[in-house]
Amino acid sequence: MKRKRFRFWKLIAWMLAVFALCLAFIQTNPGKNLLASIISDRLSRSENLDVEIGAVSGWIPWDMQIDQVSLGDAKGIWLTVSNLDFRLIMGELLDGRVRLRRLGADEVVWHRLPEGNGNGKKKEGRPMEVDLLEIHLDGLDIEQFRLEKEVAGIALEYSVHSGGITLLTTGRLSGEIAVGGDAEGVVYMDALLGKTST
């Protein structure tokens, strides 16, 4: 009995040691580069989505900065984000929630609308349902949000700020966004989103 208990605690100690080593590795420059590469590859699995993630800095996963993020398709890049900055509250993940204390960027540029799937055909088989996560965004700050002429008909520039946005697992989206620049005002959100199929 004592031997089984000893083996159990030895296994727990090894698992914690491996976790600590992995966490320490991703704090290094090679670890951050590897993480950016893995995330880019995983998000780019679709034929019509190419995600590029630039240099990652900060303390992963709690307080991270990414110098450049771009989304593209077969025609090239359609969205770029400069100096993405976010702070994740890890304790909330244990309760099944994603909570960002802060999400910000110096500049977001929407160059053009993304391409559709091109052939107009849906994939064969049963659609996969995606369950919604509970997400809380405590602060959103985008200093410069640009819509290029190909998106809005004319080039527009905004600043976007929010003190809180919430998406519940029921699909309820609520919060408010303050907009400044070429148009000014406050956008109030209260919507019910359903499960999506892919």
Salt bridges, closest charged atoms under 4 A:
ASP63 OD1 - ARG102 NH2 2.83
ASP73 OD1 - ARG112 NH2 2.48
ASP85 OD2 - ARG102 NE 2.94
GLU92 OE1 - ARG97 NE 2.67
ASP95 OD2 - ARG97 NH2 3.42
GLU107 OE2 - ARG146 NH1 2.80
GLU115 OE2 - LYS75 NZ 3.48
ASP131 OD1 - LYS195 NZ 3.16
GLU134 OE2 - HIS136 NE2 2.74
ASP138 OD2 - ARG99 NE 3.04
ASP138 OD2 - ARG101 NH1 2.89
ASP141 OD1 - HIS161 ND1 2.60
GLU148 OE2 - ARG146 NH2 2.67
ASP190 OD1 - ARG172 NH1 2.98
